[in-house]
């Protein structure tokens, strides 16, 4: 496995079921943080619109701590200075650009010298600077949805002059519901 520092990742993804909750980890630790199932690093959220609708129905109000359009946030010991709209704990998107299940979304994640920017369906909308962990593993995360399992994952990597290509089926101990496909790739400019 290779660690990455400066990279560009492009993913096309969609949730196969309503209310799916998944993400992409940048600069992740080699193992998960003690007592939690997640890596230390920066998470780029992939959340279906149904998740927010369910929250609003249950609580009688919209969430003020997450969106379904591409939040970026540090977790489990990682830190960064958020850019754009923020509540101090995550970078919120400057506009609503993601599409609901089962439509495809395109993410372009650009990481360079501790800065990370997320482009959703063609426009930069969130990110952060000065990440305290600037090198680490890249990972896909699935918090799941009722009855779903991850479909397929296809990643292509070429950073810092070398590359690898992975094809296969993403599996985890959690029920998952996100499909990655069509043309995801990782490249270094």
N, C-alpha and C positions, 0 to 999 in steps of 0.2 A: 504494500500500500504506500502511496506517495502523499506527502504533505504539500500543500500549496500556499503560496503567499500572494502573488499577484496573478489574477486570472479573470477570465470572462466565461460565464456559464450561460448557455441558452437552453431553456426547457420549454417544451409544450406539455401542458398538463390539463387534466380535467378530473373532476370528481364524478364517479359513476353513480353515486347516490347523494341525495339531498343531505345537507348538514355535515359534509365531510370536513375533516380537520387534519391537515398535513403541513409539511414544511420542508425547507432546504436548510441544512446547516453549513455555514462557512467557518473556516478556521476552527473546526471542532477538535476536542481532545481525543486521545486514542481510546479512552474508555469513558463510560458515563460517570457523571458526578455521583458521589456516595449517596445512597438512599433514593435516587431518582432514576428514571429510565432514559434520561436525555444526556447528550453531550454538553460540555461547556463550550460555548462558542456564540456565534451570531446566528439567529434564526430569521429566515425569510418566510413569512407565513403564507400558506396556501389554504384559504378557508372558504368554503362554499357559502353562498348567500343565505341558504337555509339555516345555517348556524346562527347568524344574526337575527333572522326572523324568529327562530325558536326562543332566543334569549329575550327578544322584545315581547313576545307573547307571554312568556313566563313572568317577566319582571315589570311589564306595563310601561317600559321605556326603552329607548335605544341605549346600547352600550356606550360608555365613555372610556372604556379601556381596551377595546379592540375594534377593528374593522374587517371587512372581507375583501379588501382591495389591495393588499400588499404591505402589511406592517413589517417593520424590521426592528429587531430588538436583541439585546445581549442577554444571555441566560447563564446561570450557575457559575458565577465568578468572572465572567467576561464583562467588559465595559466598553462603551463607546459614547461619543458625543453625538446626539441625534441632530439631524438637519431637518428643516421644514417644520411641519406641524408635529408637535410632541406633547406628551404629558409628563415628560421626564423619564419615562420607563420604556418608551418605544417611539419610533418614528412612524407617524401616520401618513398615509398617502395624501398628496395635495389635491387629488381628484379621484372619483370613482371610475375605475377602468376595467375591473375584472368582470368576467361573464359567469353566470350561474351554471350549475350542472344541467345537462351534460355537455355544455359547450367547451371548446378548447380555449386555453389561455396561453399566452406566450410571455415568459419571464426572461429578461436579460439581466444578469447579475454581474456587475463590474467591481472587482476588488483590486485596489492599487495602494500600496504603502499605508495600510491601516484605514483606508476609506472604502466604503461599500455603497454602491448605488443600485437601486432596483428600478428597472424599466418594465412596465406592465403594458402589454399589447401596444408597444411602440412608443411609449412616453415615460421619461424618468419621473418617478412620483415619490420616492422615499429613500432613506439611507442614513448613513452616519460617518463620522470621522474619528480619528484617533483611537481606534480599537486597541485594547491592551494586549490582545492575542492576535497577531498578524500573520501567523502561519499555523496551518493545521490541516485536518482532514475535511473532505467534503462528504456530506451524507444526506440521504433522503430520510424523512421522518413521516410516520403515519400514526396519528392518534385515533384514527378509525372512525367508523360510522356503523350503525346497526346493520349486521348481516353482510358486510362487505369484506373483501379480501383484496390486497393489492393485485393489480393486473400485471403489467409488464413494465420493466425499466430498461432504458437504453441510454447509456452515457458514452460520450466520446471525450477523451481527454488529450490535450496537447498543450502543456504549459511548461515554461522554462526550458523549451527546446526539446522536450521528450514527450511521448504520449502513450496512451493505452486506450483500449476500447473494451467496453464491457457490454454484454448482451445477457438478458436473462429475465427471471421473474423475481420481483422483490417480495420477500417474505419477512415477517417479524412476528413476535409474540403477541402483538396487538392486532386487533381487527383493523384492516385498512380498507381504503376505498378509492385510492387515487390511481389514475392511469397516466403513465408517462410514455410518450411515444412521438411518432412522426419524425422529428428532427432534433432532439436534444443534443447538445454538444458543449464541450468545454474547450476553450482555446485561449492562448496567450497572444496578445498583440505586441 
